[in-house]
Amino acid sequence: MNNRVRELRAEHAWSQAELAERLDVSRQTVNAIETGKYDPSLPLAFAIARLFGESIEAIFDPGTRGAR
């Protein structure tokens, strides 16, 4: 899944560790989300959206995977 997490984190000048602390997840989880290796759970996606003041749709783009 494509996302803007890295871009939004950079706009706030937060390290991955700082974002992880704010979300109560590991830095490795933030890295995996940013690199597209891990899709966050719905509650985590909502927490990310709330933290950045954006809608989930503005941050996460599922792309065409699974589209018919």
LINZILIN-V706119 format. One line per field, one symbol per residue. phi: phi as a letter, one per 40 degrees, with the letter a starting at -180 (. if undefined). psi: psi as a letter, one per 40 degrees, with the letter a starting at -180 (. if undefined). burial: # if it has 9 or more other ideal C-beta (glycine too) atoms within 8 Angstrom, else .. A space follows every 50 residues. Layout:
phi=???
psi=???
burial=???
This chain:
phi=.cabccccccccfbcccccdcccfbccccccccccgcacccccccccccc ccgbcdccbbbcgbdgcb
psi=hiiedddddddefiidddddddefiiddddddddeeehhiiddddddddd defiiddedhheaehei.
burial=#.#.#..##....#.#..##..#.....######.....#...######. ##...#..##........
